[in-house]
Structure formats: C-alpha cells, structure tokens
Amino acid sequence: MNILEDDNIDNAISVFRSDRQFIDNMSSGIPPRPTTRQPANEPGQAGDGIVDRIASPTTTNRPSAINIPGSRFGNRLERASRLKDAATRRLSYYNSGNHHITPIPPTRARCGRYAGCSSESSNNPAVVAYNAVLILFDVLVFLVKSVYITVKGMVEMVMLPPARDVSGDIVLITGAGHGMGKNLALQYAALGTTVVCVDVNEKTNAETVAAIKSAKGGKAFGFTCDVTNRQQVVETCEKIKKQVGIVSILINNAGIMPTHSLLQQTEAEIRKTFDINVLAHFWFIQSLLPDMLKQNRGHIVVLSSIAGMIGFKYLVPYCGTKFAVRGIMEALSEELRADPTKPNIKFTTIYPYMVDTGLCKRPYTRFPSLLKMVKPDDAAAAIIDAQRRGLIEASIPKYLLYLNTWFRNLPLRVGQEFGDLLDTGLQSDLNGTPNAGVKMYNVLILVIDIVVMLIRWIYYMLESLYRSVVPPPAESVHNDVVLITGAGHGMGKCMALQYATLGATVVCLDINERLNTDTVATIRQQRGNAFGFVCDVTNHQQIIETAEKVKQEVGTVTILVNNAGIMPTHPLLQQTEGEIRKTFEINVMAHFWLLQSFLPGMIEKNRGFIVAMSSVAGLCGLNNLVPYCGSKFAVRGIMEALAEELRQDARKPNIRFTTVYPYMVDTGLCKKPRMRFPNLMNLVKPEDAASAIIDGQRRGLEEVSIPKYLLYLNTTMRMFPLKVGTLLRDFLDTGVESDFSCFRCMCEASTGCTGQVAECRQTYCGPFSISRAYWTDAGQVVLPHDTPARWGAFEDCANDYNCATDIINQYMEKYGTDCNNDGVVDCVDYTMLHINGGPLCHQPLRGTFANSFLKCMRHAIRKF
C-alpha cells in the first residue's frame, strides 16, 4: 500500500501530532550535552550516546498547563491544501533515507467523515452531492434510532429488563467490611456468587467473610488492602486472580464523607477523600479490566451519590469526588464502546440518597416519610438488581434521577427553590449537638411555602426567557484585582490581556517564569497594570505563601480564575499513575488550595467572583479522556456545592460563581482533534474563548459553554435515554484521538522496548536508556511512595516503563522546543531532543535509532 496516496494522507494528517505539546523554549534553558562525547547515533554507532544530557538544570519549575498554539490560515481551502502538502512532506521524510525534516505548517485537526478535507474534493460537485446524500442518510438513521431507543426506554421504565443469573460470577467489593459493602457481599453470596471482600480493616473484613461462609453454601475470600495504594491494589488483584479466578463483577464501593465547610477542611482530609473516593477506582479498573477484556465479559459498578447529581453545602470535596466518579464512568463506557473489538463490558453508576450506614452523621429532612434515610439492606438490593438488569444508571430511590434530569432543564434558581422547600441535607460535623434530628412544619406553613415557591418558579422562568434574549448588563471590572492561573500562555494569557484592556489589575500566576514574565511585560507595554508570581499550583504551601505576597503587594483578589490544566489523551489502560495523579493535582486539587487561600478575603470584603474552567468533557464522557473527564466533572461538582454552601451561609456573602464549559480550544492542549463538521464545530480560538469567559463573568452567568448552544444541547439530551446521546456523538463524530504511539516508537528505537530492563547498561537505564543527569534535569521523578534521596530510586524509576515516560514528560515540559523548525513541537521534535540533547536537537536523526524509529512511525500510519 502506498501511504502517500491522497486518502491515506488525509487520514494520517494527525498521526504525527505529539504525545505531548510542550512549551516552546527557544531561550536555550536546555542542558547541553557533555563536550567529551560524540554526537549520538552517528551512522555505524547504533546505541552509542543514547539519551545523554549532562549539565546543571536552569530551573526546576514545570508548567501547570501545556500549550503551544500553532499558526492559522485565513482561507479554509488554502489551509486544507497546505495541510495535505505538509502531510506529504512529512510522510516523504519518514520514507526517505535523508531523515531531515523541512519546515512545514503545523496540522490542526483530522477531518471527520465526509467533511471534504481537500480543496479538490470540496470543489467537485459530484463529491459534494455524494457527501450531502450520506449526511442526509445518517440524519434519517439517527432520527429513526432515536425514536426507537426513546420508546424502548419508556417501555423499560415500566417493564424492566430481566435480571440475569450471577451464580457463576466472581464479584469483588471494596469496603466490604461494613455498611453497604457488607450488605452487598451477603446478598451476592446468597445468589450463589463467589464474593471477594476487600477492605483496609482486616478484622471487619474477616467478619464479613465468616458470615458468608457460615451461611449455606456461601463462597467468600477476604483480602486486606489499602485502596489508596496503587501497588497494594495491583498485588492484591494478582493474588485474587491466582487464588480465586478472574473477577467478572467489580463494585467500587469504598468511600468517606467529611461533612463541614470547605474553609474548615484540611489538606489531608481533601486528599484522602479523593484518594479513596476517586483514585482507587482507577487502580482497580486498571488492574481488573484487562482480564475482563480477555474473557470478553465483565461488569463495573460504581457508587456515586445524590451528591454526584447536585451540590450540597458542607460537602464540597465529597461532591467533587462523586461528580468525578460519574464522569469517569461515562468516559470509560464511551472509550470501550468506541473500541473496534466491541468488548462485552457493562457499566452501572449508582446514585444513592443518604444511606443509614453511619457515613451521614447529622442528617436532617423536612419530609421524613418522603425522604427518609435508606436502609443498607434496601440499598444493596437495589444496587444488585440494577447490575443484574444491566441498567446504566440507577438512583435510590428511583425517582431522584428523573427529578434531577427535569430540574436541569429549568433555571438554576427554580431547582434551588425546590431544594429549599424539601429542606434536606447534612449539618456540619464540627459544630452543635451530635444529632440534628428532623425539622417539622405544620400544614399551613407548608401550603404557604408551596404557593410562594410556585410564584417564584414562574418569575424565574419568565426572567430566564427574557434574559435569553436580553442578557444582563456587563459589569465594569475597572476596580477589580483579577488573579489568573496558567497566565503564561494560551487561554490564560488571552484572558490576562483582555482583562487588562478593561482596566482590571491582573495578577498572572504560572509555574513557567519566562512565559509568565512575557505576559506581564506585554500588559505593561500596553499601559496595563499587571503583576507576575511564579507558583506551582499543585503545592498547597506555595499557594498560601503566594496568596500572602499578592495581598501585600497588590491587594485583595476580587476575581479568581482557575484556568490551569493538562489533558493526557490516551486510553485509560495506557495512562500511568503519575499522569492520573498529576491530572487531578492540577485540574482539581489546585482549585481547593486557591479557593481556601483567596475566598476568605473575598468574604471579608463581601465582594468576589470565582471562575472555574471545566470543559465539554465535564458535561459528557469522551473517548481517550477518562481521567480528564473525571477531573472536569469534579470541577463542576465543586462549584455547584460551594455556591450552595455560600448561598445558605447566614452572612449571605456577595460571592458569585461562573463555571465554564469550553469546546476544544486551539491552544495545543487538544493534540489530535477530530471533527466531522469543522464549520459547525471547529476549534475555538483562544482569543474568542477568553472573550466569552470574561463576558460571562461580567454578566454574572452561573454557567457558560463555548459555543453557547452546547450547554442547552447537553441538558436537552439528558432528558432522553443515554443511548440517544451516544447516537448524536456518533453522528457528529467529534473528539480527540490517542497520542500514545510516539512513546512506543521512541522506546522501540532505544532498546527494542522488550519490557522492564533488569539492569542498567553503563550509565543508561531502562527501556528509554535514560541517564542520571537526564533524570535530575527532569526533576527526579520516582515511583509512588519512593523518594529521590533513596539509593536506587533513579534506577527503579528508569527501569519501569510508566515511570520512565513520566521522566520524559517532565523533561520535555521544561525543555521542549521546535527542533526541526516546522512550526510545532511534536513527536519528532522531542525524539530529536531526547536523543541529541538541547543544543544539538536541531541535528537530524541518524543511524540505527533513526531507522527503527521511522519504521515504527510508518507502521503507526498504516495501522491508523
């Protein structure tokens, strides 16, 4: 097959997008190679000098968000033609023996089906007509299937699918030593299932196993495991496989629920909540899903919560975790649905109301007969029933899911009024008496409350209709102090510049000092008022110290824009622990540290605005973005819960909130975008996104999507069965593709990538042949629960494939540059940097390494 044919070029345009798009570091902060060694990989010197970067690093800072915008072309047809020429030259490079890459324009996005990527096809009337017919046919198929699925869904609401037999299954339940986990274990055992009980408490876990075995014919096994420790989870799952068999049903049940205001939650509490309630899901899924895929049979059940559907006061981190679980499940089910092998893996997400297990310490409710606490036995029975019937989502009680979907389509304040009428929730576990009891109201007050609520509903809905035509006026930000994270580049930089032109004092926060300084200098050149602070947003102590400096040198921050973020783009089973943790550290945990540092000043001043970047991936699950979707769903939950917490604060602080859901923004974060209809859903320009965000904040909008219609589209589609939304996504054919192939090819060229390397060869270790100097420059990455100071920490990390990729990632984030001068930092560039070192990275790849790498990349094109 000739890979230079037009069709292959169109389909391969995005193959060479980077595994990571890294910061352009043309200012030579890159450690030089040692002068005593020869250039790496000259012809005939295969493997000599691989990965040698010896010099002192210039900085240990890492960027909090990765972004390298490329150039744009004004004319779409000219742009398409240039893309094809670019792909032709690049593919010619990979097939040539010269191996010297000439400057070419950067690629943007792979066109979807029938999009007309080339000027020839777009100008051909026959092709245009053919594409139009195909699109029309797809529309008709979509409408017919949607009607069928909707009718089927309505029927199944009355006549549920049959419950399948689980007597031949092996079910693993986390948190099985007590509460709902114990009830699940007992009831599954009664159905003839082999039960694997996992809990950190050995005593209570053993009691559950003993209770099952004491019953007639019960089969149970107990394993003690700290679910927050990935290595323990991996080892435990391996023991289970050997001693019990392949787990076919996984129930992620373990969870904790600290119940007090965000400003009273400690860093340890917040981290522990996310470690148990969210990250443990990743470790178990990554350990057990591969075997489920091999036997083409499995079911994953996760416990979200009613707090995963709406925000509650005193539960800000908890709501964030339960929204995250929801996003993880949506994204993972979409990822496996898009798998060409169509694996028979099912997913069920459960949203229980308050269950009487002791987790809800101080509940209160106005209507105890309507919304009484759920008994653990009843909750367990409902969960098992939902799993056996293959339901995608289930709430306990059932009507809560439908109620939430309905209110999501009404103005926000309508839902708030309804919540106030029900008057249900939890009191803080730090104040007052241990038992809050039940609030009781007489009939007369209840009738008055209902009438008032209905009047307010009508008013809010009329106001919403009016504001959809006449938006509220934009407030001035002339006297505001605006702090923006990730202000050194991309959307953060655009917001900083635009806020400055509106007269605001801008505080730029970024981990990359050079880029942050450039933003501040640009604002000052335009006679704006700006200050720059270097800060790692994942470091709580650094944020506290930076907040104090900002207060002393600038003043009280009145607008906080949490913008920094990263987006690893590959399947969940290929994501490393370091990538997953870093995604949540930057995309989620940083929000907590910044809120806890700047919110008290806003409350004291009784004036403030908090803007948080979620994403369209915080509205629906997307393929290749499982941890990212989880993090963006979490941001959504945090903002909803915090807004509700302050709304019910007795002080009634004037703090407002805006959550932003951008589509793919052209900042380099979306490395390999794909779209069927580029005119309808094209990449958003960062300047346009920044303008829409600032406009939404100034008008006091609670939620903003970019473009605007996405938010309405999502809430509308949520009213239909989930499969209707899946059909719409298939029709639009929009998303991001995996960026995984580059690492694999670099590994194969370095050592053959035969797995872990037991011993280091001379001064180079692991599948990527990494030197100690390179590791030091990258920031001394280590395995989980290890420390850089330990003797052998470097060797252990470099010899582990996943840890080694984290080393390369961090090195490239610090020193990545456009080695081949093609206008974009991509896979080829940081392969050249990885092999040649910083000052010599512009030299072409040569020798055996080059041949192996190029052969691997050519294979990736054919496979693609």
KARA-V921949 format. One line per field, one symbol per residue. phi: phi as a letter, one per 20 degrees, with the letter a starting at -180 (. if undefined). burial: + if it has 16 or more other ideal C-beta (glycine too) atoms within 10 Angstrom, else -. A space follows every 50 residues. Layout:
phi=???
burial=???
This chain:
phi=.efefgfffgfdgefefffbedffdfeleegffffedfgflfgncfnenf lccdrffebdfdfebdacfefcdfefffffffgfffffffffgfeeefld eefcffedbffffmemfdffffeegffffffffffffffffgffffffff fffffffedfffeefdfeedddcemeealfffffffffffenefddecbf efffffffffffffffmfdbcdcebefedgffffffffffffedpefdcd dedgacbfcbfgfeeegfffffgffefcfgffffffedfgffffelarbd dceeagfedbecfmcffffgffffgffffffffffffeffflfeddccdd ceffdednfeecfbbfcffecffefgffffffffffffemffcbdcffff ffffffffedggfffffffffflcrcefedcmffcfmcedceffffffff ffffffgfffffffffffedfffeffdfdedddcemefalfffffgffff fenfeddecaeefffffffffffffemedbcdcebefedgfffgffffff ffedpffdcddedgacbfcbggfdeegfffffgffefcggffffffedfg ffffelaabddceeaffedbfcfmcffffgffffgffffffffffffeff flfeddccdddfffdfdnfefcfcbecffecegefgffffffffffffem ffccdcfffffffffffffeggfffffffffflcrcdfdeffgfffffff cnleofefcedlddcnfdleefffffffolfcfgmdcffffnffffffee gfffffffgffffecgbefdldnbecgffeffffeengfdfffffcmfgg ffffffffffffff
burial=--+----++++++++++++++++++----++-+------++---++++++ +++++-++--++++++++++--------++++++-++--++-++------ +--+++++++++-++++++-+---------+---+--+---+--++--+- ---------------+--+++++++++++++++++++++---++++++++ ---++-+++-++-----+++++++++++++-++--++--+---+--++++ +++++-++++++--+----++-+++++++++++++++++-+++---++++ ++++++++++++++++++++++++++++++++++++++----+-++++++ +++++++-++-++-+++---+--+-+--++-+++-+++--+-+++++--+ +-++--++-++-+++++++++--++++++------+------------+- -----++--+----------------+--+++++++++++++++++++++ -+-+++++++++-+++-+++-++----+-+++++++++-+-++--++--+ ---+-+++++++++++++++++-++++++++++++++++++++++++++- +++---+++++++++++++++++++++++++++++++++++++++++--- --+-++++++++++++++++++++++++--++++++-+++-+++-+++-- +-+++++--++-+++-++-++++++++-+++-++++++++++++++++++ +-+---+--+---++++++++++++++++++++---------++++++++ +-++++++++++++++++++-+++++++++++++++++-++-+-+++-++ ++++-+++-++---
